Amino acid sequence: MNYRNLVELHRKQTARLGPNVALRFKRDGLYQDLSWDAYREMALACASALIEVGIQPGDRVATFSENRFEWLITDIGILTAGAVNVTPHAPLTAHQVHYELDDSDASWIFVSTSSQREKIEQIRQDLPDLEGGVVFDADARTGGFQSWRAFLQRGRNALSKNREELTKREANLDHDSLATLMYTSGTTGQPKGVMLTHGNLLSNTWSTLQISHAGPGDVMLNWLPFSHIYARTVDHYRGIYAGIPIALAESAEALVQNLAEIEPTQISSVPRFYEKVLTLVQSDDEEKTHRRLRNIFGRRMDYLSSGGAPLPPAIAQVYHDAGLLVLQGYGLTESSPVISFNQKEDFRIETVGRPIPGIEVKIAEDGEVLTKGPHVMKGYWKKPEETAATIVDGWLHTGDLGSLDDGFLSITGRKKELMVLSNGKEVVPALLENRIVSDPCIDQVVICGEARNYLTALVVPDWPQVRAALEVEETEESVYALLEERIQKALADVANWEQVKKFIVLEKPFTVEAEELTVSLKLRRGIILKRYQEQLDALYTS
């Protein structure tokens, strides 16, 4: 790891790779390529313009946008100006983004569309520190927002006089300099701003690159949000470090089509995507299922990466049998994020792999996973007490329960989500949920039962699969009976107290928009259980 900061990394790689393709994206139905030279020129123009509007080293600048090539340029531009990128997730409401902008004292913001701009306009009067903003879409400019093109041109016009200042700002950035402020997804409470430094992100990018294959001829297809640390590190910064092109998917809905168009060699994703694809292609003929999977991911795919949530082993095994290796890893925002990852030459499907180079992992007496190394965050923004409780003697307390076997790490659940029944028996809901959603007829499930005498669940069926599996007329009773049979089969070899005795069938899936899922598609249990509390209580009284 021979770089002082991310800006130096980008500058040296662009100088080396010049006219080669850095970014590939679709506009007006056609793919366009952006060279490393152009990437650098636009990032410098962005940084110069930020100086022109008064941004000082250490100031917080927000990027509130879905994935697009401007997001990546803006990120490097903010860092080049010596500032800190605050990255609210694009689906956030005006109220939610207000919390992050206010808490971080953001002084400038980049937004993508008129919809995102309108959210900011709703809360602008309550953000006295927010001095101005830029909107990427040319037709979305209004009020105090400048157009992206005009902003970059302003930076270009001032670049000659700002070049010395930019050089100075880069030289002042070291491994301890704050690079980004990323807010936790808030599965258990109010989001916390995670402070990640240039050293955190450089070290984690370098470590993941040591155990993964990326080089000439590789193309990464990205679709996970850059506002989430997983894609930010393993797609964005790792792509720069490896010097490989990053192709941007149009959307989650167009991902299968984009896979066919781009024919990437690598893709990072989350378990829910792999589950959905398998459900899409699954048939009674195993070889037909395998062939369909291979066709979707293309002839050039080297391996598939999975993170952000536990991958059910049964799902991974089907992909493996089809000749598609899904390598699962583990981490969290506070660890930049990767702690462990499986390797092509050294993997165990049921685990999240060995710790990556330079990282220590141990299991505490209560089963919690602890980690130490250069990947551990600087702390929580404005929360010294919570920082001290989370990082003890250099060890980051992850909040996850796990075990180590011959160096391979397995995650068994969340410490705070460990469920205790009224008889004192302990249950790890995530383990049971992973088993249940491995069934193609079940899309999502939430296990309930804290302080109760048996377990219940909220079940979201995969309706096309349910209808295909039903051998009788579709009624509430026949659907329930089918799902009950599938759940019992999935939990056939667990303890009696881990069986789901009753459940509620939900018509619609949990969503990010309804605040039931985080942006990385983790269940927000507190919100879900509160929303369905009355119906769940009825299961214990009926």
LUMLOPA-121140 format. One line per 3 residues: number of its first residue (from 1); their letters; for each residue x, y, z of C-alpha. Coordinates in Angstrom, 3 decimals, padded with zeros to 6 digits. Each point is the difference from the previous one (the first is absolute). Example, Ala and Ser with C-alpha at 12.3 -4.5 7.8 and 13.67 -1.06 7.14 Angstrom:
<pts>
1> as> 012.300 -004.500 007.800  001.370 003.440 -000.660
</pts>
This chain:
<pts>
1> mny> 000.000 000.000 000.000  002.236 002.753 -001.339  -002.461 002.916 -000.086
4> rnl> -000.396 002.791 002.537  -003.650 000.595 -000.881  -002.758 -000.858 -002.480
7> vel> 000.704 003.129 -002.040  003.568 -001.097 -000.672  -001.269 -003.458 -000.946
10> hrk> -002.391 001.456 -002.561  002.545 002.497 -001.352  002.713 -002.612 -000.548
13> qta> -002.341 -002.579 -001.509  -001.473 002.501 -002.452  003.524 001.072 -001.017
16> rlg> 000.876 -003.648 -000.607  -003.168 -001.062 -001.813  -000.723 003.221 -001.949
19> pnv> -002.228 -000.726 -003.000  -001.176 -003.431 001.202  -003.626 -000.437 001.003
22> alr> -000.700 000.800 003.653  -003.809 000.218 000.107  -002.745 -001.382 -002.223
25> fkr> -003.598 001.151 000.324  -003.195 000.218 -002.008  -001.562 003.250 -001.175
28> dgl> -002.982 000.224 -002.345  000.137 -003.738 -000.572  003.652 -000.059 -001.081
31> yqd> 003.126 -000.900 001.941  002.635 002.690 000.365  003.583 -000.293 001.175
34> lsw> 001.921 002.452 002.147  003.792 -000.211 -000.089  002.270 000.273 003.030
37> day> 001.276 003.308 -001.400  -003.531 001.410 -000.192  -000.805 -001.402 003.440
40> rem> 002.942 001.901 001.490  -000.723 003.207 -001.897  -003.617 000.101 001.206
43> ala> 000.962 -000.841 003.598  002.533 002.843 000.011  -002.580 002.391 -001.445
46> cas> -002.446 -001.034 002.744  002.640 000.530 002.701  000.965 003.395 -001.436
49> ali> -003.650 001.088 -000.038  -000.396 -001.079 003.624  002.907 002.277 000.910
52> evg> -001.720 002.804 -001.916  -003.178 -000.339 002.082  002.016 000.112 003.229
55> iqp> 000.374 -003.658 000.988  002.873 -000.407 002.459  001.955 -003.153 000.929
58> gdr> -002.068 -002.106 002.371  -003.346 001.536 -001.027  -002.821 -002.466 -000.524
61> vat> -001.452 -000.163 -003.512  -002.966 -002.310 -000.690  -000.738 -002.151 -003.044
64> fse> -003.710 -000.900 -000.135  -000.393 -002.065 -003.140  -000.601 -003.441 -001.406
67> nrf> 002.949 -001.624 -001.774  001.207 001.857 -003.072  003.385 001.007 -001.357
70> ewl> -000.353 003.509 001.465  -000.160 -001.565 003.481  003.486 -001.475 -000.452
73> itd> 001.460 003.215 -001.399  -001.553 001.989 002.831  001.436 -002.351 002.603
76> igi> 003.550 000.390 -001.334  -000.574 003.741 -000.446  -001.091 000.446 003.625
79> lta> 003.020 -001.962 001.241  002.345 001.942 -002.305  -001.281 003.224 001.570
82> gav> 000.962 -001.453 003.397  -003.642 -000.204 001.049  -002.057 -002.864 001.458
85> nvt> -002.680 -001.744 -002.054  -003.299 -000.567 001.840  -002.060 -002.558 -001.918
88> pha> -003.710 -000.286 000.879  -001.737 -002.922 -001.696  -002.050 001.078 -003.020
91> plt> -003.351 -001.505 001.163  -000.007 002.057 003.229  -002.916 002.316 000.627
94> ahq> 000.429 003.738 000.589  -000.358 -000.586 003.754  002.642 -002.737 000.021
97> vhy> 002.539 001.907 -002.073  -000.556 003.065 002.166  001.329 -001.909 002.998
100> eld> 003.234 -000.939 -001.790  000.631 003.420 -001.536  -000.719 001.776 003.268
103> dsd> 002.019 -002.415 002.127  003.016 000.181 -002.339  -000.186 003.820 -000.397
106> asw> 000.175 -000.435 -003.781  000.769 003.295 -001.746  -000.529 -001.066 -003.636
109> ifv> -001.952 -002.713 -001.796  -000.091 -001.789 -003.344  -003.337 -001.501 -001.061
112> sts> -000.947 -001.999 -003.059  -003.551 000.784 -001.060  -002.895 002.399 000.517
115> sqr> -001.493 -002.510 002.447  003.119 000.072 002.189  000.241 003.778 -000.329
118> eki> -003.619 000.387 001.165  000.746 -002.015 003.143  002.784 002.437 000.855
121> eqi> -002.171 003.019 -000.774  -002.603 -001.282 002.502  002.556 000.119 002.833
124> rqd> 002.356 002.741 -001.213  -001.228 002.597 002.500  000.835 -002.366 002.856
127> lpd> 003.607 -000.462 -001.194  001.751 003.310 000.718  003.459 -001.462 -000.745
130> leg> -000.967 -001.113 -003.516  001.311 002.765 -002.260  -000.765 -001.368 -003.455
133> gvv> -000.274 -002.952 -002.320  000.455 -001.504 -003.442  -002.465 -002.109 -001.952
136> fda> 001.232 -002.571 -002.521  -003.020 -000.021 -002.345  000.071 003.061 -002.232
139> dar> -003.792 000.457 000.039  -000.226 -000.196 003.800  001.867 003.220 000.833
142> tgg> -001.937 002.582 001.981  000.296 002.512 002.838  003.293 -000.256 001.851
145> fqs> 001.148 -003.091 -001.893  002.617 000.303 -002.728  000.175 -002.267 -003.019
148> wra> 002.681 -002.676 -000.085  001.375 001.237 -003.321  000.231 003.598 001.172
151> flq> 001.599 -001.043 003.277  002.708 -002.007 -001.762  000.630 002.830 -002.455
154> rgr> 000.422 002.397 002.887  002.598 -002.359 001.419  001.823 -000.290 -003.331
157> nal> 000.136 003.772 -000.361  001.598 000.325 003.434  002.242 -003.077 -000.156
160> skn> 003.217 001.791 -000.875  -000.206 002.220 003.085  -001.231 -002.854 002.237
163> ree> 002.472 -002.671 -001.095  002.601 000.904 002.627  -002.651 -000.020 002.721
166> ltk> -001.257 -003.421 -001.157  003.547 -001.365 000.108  000.380 001.362 003.529
169> rea> -003.295 -001.515 001.132  000.939 -003.428 -001.377  003.391 000.163 001.749
172> nld> -001.733 000.719 003.316  -002.152 -003.142 -000.209  001.398 -003.044 001.775
175> hds> -001.339 -003.342 001.216  -001.654 001.630 003.017  -001.845 002.651 -002.048
178> lat> -003.775 -000.379 -000.053  -001.246 -001.018 -003.468  -003.670 -000.747 000.448
181> lmy> -002.838 000.080 002.456  -002.376 -002.910 -000.578  -003.098 -000.458 002.089
184> tsg> -000.881 -003.450 001.266  -003.180 -001.488 -001.371  -001.736 000.303 003.347
187> ttg> -001.349 -003.555 000.386  -000.262 000.516 003.756  -000.283 003.763 000.480
190> qpk> 001.036 003.472 -001.176  002.758 -000.091 -002.661  003.543 000.758 001.163
193> gvm> 002.600 001.740 -002.130  002.931 -002.363 -000.558  003.287 001.865 -000.502
196> lth> 002.193 -001.798 -002.550  003.461 001.309 -000.830  002.128 -000.142 -003.128
199> gnl> 002.089 -002.642 001.776  -003.069 -002.089 000.868  -001.174 -000.096 -003.607
202> lsn> 003.434 -000.427 -001.576  000.911 -002.871 002.310  -003.295 -001.828 -000.512
205> tws> 000.168 000.468 -003.770  003.569 -001.316 -000.071  -000.850 -002.982 002.229
208> tlq> -003.019 -001.070 -002.055  002.077 000.276 -003.160  002.584 -002.405 001.442
211> ish> -002.529 -002.834 000.276  -002.059 000.764 -003.125  000.927 -000.096 -003.651
214> agp> -000.174 003.286 -001.899  002.238 001.085 -002.824  000.275 000.522 -003.762
217> gdv> -003.030 -001.382 -001.807  -002.323 000.233 003.004  -003.198 002.061 -000.041
220> mln> -002.009 000.655 003.149  -003.763 000.493 -000.280  -001.302 002.169 002.824
223> wlp> -003.580 000.330 001.182  000.230 000.205 003.805  -000.255 003.615 001.249
226> fsh> 003.255 001.917 000.433  -001.601 001.634 003.016  000.470 -003.392 001.668
229> iya> 003.547 -000.826 001.085  000.038 -003.461 -001.600  -000.243 001.297 -003.577
232> rtv> 002.031 003.089 000.864  003.030 -002.111 000.956  -000.184 -003.199 -002.054
235> dhy> -001.327 001.576 -003.209  001.014 003.683 -000.051  003.367 000.171 001.790
238> rgi> 001.022 -003.552 -000.826  -000.704 000.737 -003.662  002.328 003.006 000.149
241> yag> 002.687 -001.974 001.854  -000.189 -002.880 -002.509  -000.291 002.349 -002.973
244> ipi> -002.999 -001.850 -001.456  -003.121 001.464 -001.656  -003.150 000.358 002.076
247> ala> -003.233 -000.378 -001.937  -003.086 001.496 001.675  -003.256 -001.926 -000.162
250> esa> -003.032 002.065 -000.930  -002.039 -001.234 002.970  -000.742 -003.094 002.049
253> eal> -002.865 -000.782 -002.374  002.286 000.140 -003.060  002.850 -001.957 001.586
256> vqn> -000.618 -003.287 -001.800  -000.137 001.844 -003.335  003.168 001.945 000.855
259> lae> 001.799 -003.246 000.853  -000.693 -001.217 -003.533  001.126 003.297 -001.544
262> iep> 003.184 000.539 002.000  001.104 -003.624 000.506  001.988 000.917 003.137
265> tqi> 002.586 -002.186 001.676  -000.995 001.095 003.533  -003.045 001.246 001.848
268> ssv> -000.623 000.815 003.656  -003.489 -000.590 001.293  -002.164 -000.913 002.969
271> prf> -001.692 -003.355 000.734  -003.458 001.223 -000.953  001.099 000.515 -003.613
274> yek> 001.414 -003.514 -000.267  -003.164 -001.405 001.572  -002.183 001.932 -002.458
277> vlt> 001.982 -001.153 -003.036  -000.154 -003.621 001.160  -003.749 000.256 000.497
280> lvq> -000.302 001.460 -003.507  001.787 -002.907 -001.702  -000.806 -002.934 002.284
283> sdd> -001.656 -003.061 -001.521  -000.492 -003.676 000.868  002.838 -000.816 -002.384
286> eek> 003.212 000.703 001.936  002.199 000.249 -003.081  -002.441 002.421 -001.591
289> thr> 000.199 002.192 003.120  003.798 -000.099 -000.124  000.077 000.887 -003.702
292> rlr> -002.356 002.941 000.509  002.152 001.334 002.841  003.141 -000.192 -002.116
295> nif> -001.768 001.760 -002.864  -001.068 002.901 002.226  003.462 000.661 001.412
298> grr> 001.793 -000.465 -003.295  002.991 -001.841 -001.377  002.634 002.374 001.436
301> mdy> -001.098 000.019 003.655  002.936 -000.952 002.221  -001.799 -000.074 003.342
304> lss> -002.890 001.656 001.828  000.384 001.954 003.251  -002.612 000.098 002.744
307> gga> -000.124 002.231 003.061  -002.225 002.281 002.046  -002.069 -002.835 001.470
310> plp> 000.301 -003.771 000.580  -000.143 -002.170 -003.135  -001.990 -003.199 000.572
313> pai> 002.387 -002.931 -000.652  -002.649 -001.836 -002.003  -000.138 002.901 -002.473
316> aqv> 003.790 000.127 -000.315  000.122 -003.757 -000.568  -002.364 000.159 -002.980
319> yhd> 002.208 002.665 -001.612  003.101 -002.063 000.750  -001.548 -003.090 -001.583
322> agl> -000.763 002.126 -003.069  003.680 000.952 -000.290  -000.465 003.491 001.461
325> lvl> 002.039 000.707 003.101  -001.679 002.407 002.445  002.640 001.246 002.428
328> qgy> -001.516 001.309 003.201  001.625 002.592 002.222  -000.796 001.865 003.173
331> glt> 000.437 003.486 001.380  -001.754 003.144 001.134  000.162 003.712 -000.626
334> ess> 002.159 000.495 003.073  002.666 -002.305 -001.506  000.243 001.698 -003.416
337> pvi> -001.681 -002.639 -000.505  001.697 -003.347 -000.761  001.178 -002.135 002.925
340> sfn> 000.068 -003.430 -001.612  -000.553 -001.489 -003.441  000.137 -003.372 -001.703
343> qke> 002.507 -000.504 -002.803  -000.246 -001.944 -003.241  002.755 -002.367 001.107
346> dfr> -001.018 -000.119 003.663  -003.694 000.120 000.856  -002.708 -001.601 002.072
349> iet> -003.496 000.710 -001.247  -001.593 000.023 003.452  002.446 002.621 001.334
352> vgr> 000.961 003.620 -000.706  003.635 -000.969 -000.595  003.244 000.773 001.753
355> pip> 001.008 003.482 001.222  001.546 001.999 -002.853  003.705 000.998 000.202
358> gie> 000.970 002.389 002.769  -003.140 -000.612 002.051  -000.391 -001.779 003.335
361> vki> -003.177 -001.772 001.084  -000.849 -001.689 003.275  -003.121 -001.236 001.739
364> aed> -000.846 001.487 003.407  -001.138 -002.142 002.918  -003.643 000.843 -000.749
367> gev> 000.405 -001.013 -003.655  000.306 003.513 -001.460  002.304 000.499 -002.997
370> ltk> 002.791 002.513 000.709  002.437 001.413 -002.548  003.118 002.162 000.083
373> gph> 002.061 001.638 -002.749  000.354 003.014 -002.307  -003.548 -000.562 -001.269
376> vmk> -001.639 000.990 003.303  -001.830 003.334 -000.194  001.247 003.190 001.625
379> gyw> -003.209 000.072 002.037  -003.607 001.208 -000.026  -000.520 003.640 -000.950
382> kkp> -000.723 002.122 003.099  -000.527 -003.155 002.105  003.131 -000.585 002.106
385> eet> -001.792 -002.154 002.577  -001.418 -002.360 -002.629  003.403 -000.114 -001.682
388> aat> 001.645 -000.991 003.290  -002.596 -002.719 000.553  000.503 -001.410 -003.517
391> ivd> 003.805 000.156 -000.286  001.673 -001.383 003.131  003.811 -000.296 000.121
394> gwl> 000.035 000.268 -003.798  -002.494 -002.845 -000.444  -003.192 000.837 -001.917
397> htg> -003.004 -001.714 001.570  -002.089 -000.938 -003.032  -003.223 -000.936 001.792
400> dlg> -000.043 -003.258 -001.995  000.220 -003.484 001.457  002.370 -002.437 -001.659
403> sld> 002.523 -002.820 000.187  003.388 -000.847 -001.498  000.926 -003.395 -001.407
406> dgf> 003.465 -000.450 -001.498  000.039 003.741 -000.659  -003.378 000.070 -001.779
409> lsi> -002.531 002.346 001.552  -003.696 -000.874 000.306  -002.607 002.584 001.017
412> tgr> -002.843 -001.409 002.061  -002.086 003.101 000.689  -000.182 003.442 001.562
415> kke> 000.801 000.357 003.671  -002.878 002.442 000.511  -002.366 -002.213 -001.998
418> lmv> 000.619 -003.101 002.086  -003.530 -001.005 000.952  -000.808 -001.478 003.409
421> lsn> -003.268 -001.910 000.338  -002.077 -000.044 003.180  001.459 -003.426 000.863
424> gke> 003.535 001.433 -000.099  000.946 -001.647 -003.298  002.117 002.161 -002.335
427> vvp> -000.742 000.367 -003.711  002.050 001.667 -002.750  -002.728 001.144 -002.443
430> all> 002.341 000.649 -002.956  001.057 -003.665 -000.125  -003.600 -001.172 -000.199
433> enr> -000.935 002.701 -002.517  002.867 -001.018 -002.285  -001.254 -003.565 -000.043
436> ivs> -003.567 001.063 -000.753  000.768 002.427 -002.844  002.048 -002.706 -001.725
439> dpc> -003.359 -001.423 -001.045  -001.005 001.481 -003.383  -003.585 000.543 001.178
442> idq> 001.079 002.391 002.760  001.360 003.442 -000.845  000.458 001.589 003.438
445> vvi> -000.566 -001.012 003.613  000.295 001.592 003.436  000.114 -002.259 003.064
448> cge> -001.710 001.274 003.152  -000.325 -001.301 003.552  002.027 002.036 002.513
451> arn> -001.211 -000.937 003.520  -002.744 -002.192 -001.487  -000.420 -003.748 000.414
454> ylt> 000.358 -000.816 -003.721  001.115 001.552 -003.284  -002.193 001.690 -002.583
457> alv> 000.876 001.661 -003.283  -000.930 002.515 -002.664  000.279 -001.725 -003.372
460> vpd> 000.113 001.634 -003.436  -000.581 -002.651 -002.669  001.514 -000.006 -003.455
463> wpq> -003.438 -000.006 -001.572  000.870 -001.349 -003.492  001.839 -002.916 001.623
466> vra> -002.861 -000.632 002.428  -002.547 -000.091 -002.790  002.181 -002.348 -002.033
469> ale> 000.423 -002.322 002.992  -003.667 -000.138 001.018  -001.740 -003.185 -001.077
472> vee> -003.415 001.272 001.084  -001.977 003.195 -000.461  001.694 003.087 001.401
475> tee> -001.697 001.014 003.239  001.249 001.488 003.252  -000.141 -003.481 001.537
478> svy> 001.889 -001.739 -002.829  002.706 002.668 -000.077  000.442 -000.219 003.779
481> all> 000.160 -003.790 -000.130  002.655 000.059 -002.733  002.143 002.542 001.818
484> eer> -000.398 -001.874 003.293  001.259 -003.166 -001.660  002.978 001.850 -001.518
487> iqk> 000.917 001.662 003.307  -000.172 -003.288 001.876  002.232 -001.617 -002.617
490> ala> 002.529 002.869 000.209  000.141 -000.345 003.792  -000.180 -003.795 000.125
493> dva> 003.290 -000.470 001.847  -000.101 002.898 002.509  -001.031 -000.214 003.631
496> nwe> -003.649 -000.109 001.010  000.091 003.524 001.472  001.395 001.306 -003.326
499> qvk> -003.065 -001.130 -001.960  -002.412 002.622 -001.345  -003.404 -000.912 001.398
502> kfi> -002.119 002.704 -001.672  000.540 002.685 -002.610  -001.650 002.844 -001.893
505> vle> 000.030 000.074 -003.801  000.712 003.472 -001.403  -001.091 001.043 -003.466
508> kpf> 002.831 002.446 -000.716  003.752 -000.181 000.709  001.897 002.158 002.465
511> tve> 001.587 002.975 -001.755  002.595 002.717 000.463  -002.616 002.650 -000.814
514> aee> -002.193 -001.189 002.877  003.071 000.135 002.284  -000.314 -003.748 000.630
517> ltv> 003.350 -000.749 -001.676  003.305 001.811 000.127  001.555 001.084 -003.281
520> slk> 002.092 -003.189 000.140  -003.280 -001.950 000.320  000.395 -001.019 003.635
523> lrr> -003.191 -000.370 002.025  -000.791 002.905 002.311  -001.535 -002.261 002.618
526> gii> -001.050 002.698 002.429  -002.088 001.819 -002.588  -001.480 -003.212 -001.449
529> lkr> -000.950 -001.493 003.356  -001.563 003.262 001.171  -001.982 000.296 -003.243
532> yqe> -001.463 -003.505 000.348  -000.130 -000.140 003.817  -003.765 -000.305 000.231
535> qld> -000.233 -002.870 -002.490  002.931 -001.800 001.640  -001.526 000.374 003.458
538> aly> -003.146 -001.642 -001.354  001.990 -003.126 -000.908  000.741 -000.535 003.671
541> ts> -003.549 000.593 001.218  -002.048 -001.760 -002.684
</pts>
